[in-house]
């Protein structure tokens, strides 16, 4: 099997009249492992990591991938690519907040440190670790430049470079162009297509481009349920229209029950936008024990918080208080182990807002911004500002809420017209002329486009 792969790679290089370096020729000839069982474990793990990256972050998928990779390495301790993916999986668990602990970060560092010291893939893994684990953008870009010297046309280099650039102030559009170049190099890379469709284009208000990117992803993975609902959700965020998303969700519910957990976040958002408490509860059941995202952000919410949100939407204050109290007990434990993580702190602020603890809520919201400022991480810093606005709205500080909303919209924010217009999270601001002006400023200029 590996010999056939090498022959194909050499034939492609010959047809393209590519000049291969000695290291590239050796890389083509060298099989990744001589243990086919280890390779099978690796392949299954890699698929799980891709699934976790292009669907709502699922800790179970990443944990299972790590287990499979550890089994592969146990069978072949020299399996280089398996160490690369192991560092990747640990780093993802850390960076998206599913396990933002020093212990998890050390596991990622340990996996990366075992790689071949001078290989391009090693520099790529180090760049990934510096980026995901430390937000050391300059260091990561330096490692990518070293990787590029031996992997000049590897789309993964430009993919990661684009991810890094969009975190830096003043570089979001440049990062988008870099990701577009990565797609040119690897048009079937579903991770790059997912990221640019879910994050870059929407934050730049390029919704038509987002739909086109989802179409390209679905051409590669036509049965991808998350891609289907995400494409339909563009209409919700862009135009405040839930109908396409509702229809796709109904179709998946009727034909693919196994996919319901993967689309539970979008199902919940649609139900909340339509003020359908029964559907929201069904979506929460489908989600199981996995964390919930209320938009395309690395801010995970617990089941208890969502229960409180649904109860508040249904005007059941007693049930809402009970749910938020349970959510607070769980969130305090998370904050205790992730004290320097802004998203965990901002969720605590939202919970306290739900409980009417105004001073604590505002203090925690501001602390989240201090922990994750825009200067440190542009898009996620903007998200912290957005959630302080939401927290302030809930506790009745409309001045602070509108001030923070304006600030959040001054850059590549995840705030959208549909979200502000429809979601109950913003109900305390409805009717305020400042808020209505903000909502109207985001309305699509031509509904037919």
Secondary structure as UniProt FT lines:
FT   HELIX           2..15
FT   TURN            16..17
FT   HELIX           22..29
FT   HELIX           36..54
FT   HELIX           59..75
FT   TURN            77..78
FT   HELIX           80..95
FT   TURN            96..97
FT   HELIX           102..113
FT   TURN            117..118
FT   HELIX           120..134
FT   HELIX           137..150
FT   TURN            152..153
FT   HELIX           155..165
FT   TURN            166..167
FT   TURN            169..170
FT   HELIX           172..185
FT   TURN            187..188
FT   HELIX           190..195
FT   HELIX           196..200
FT   HELIX           201..203
FT   TURN            204..205
FT   HELIX           207..220
FT   TURN            222..223
FT   HELIX           225..239
FT   HELIX           243..255
FT   HELIX           257..259
FT   TURN            260..263
FT   HELIX           264..273
FT   TURN            274..275
FT   HELIX           277..287
FT   TURN            288..289
FT   HELIX           303..313
FT   TURN            314..315
FT   HELIX           317..337
FT   TURN            339..340
FT   HELIX           342..354
FT   TURN            355..356
FT   HELIX           358..371
FT   TURN            374..376
FT   HELIX           378..394
FT   TURN            395..396
FT   HELIX           398..408
FT   TURN            409..410
FT   HELIX           417..422
FT   HELIX           424..429
FT   TURN            430..431
FT   HELIX           433..442
FT   TURN            447..448
//
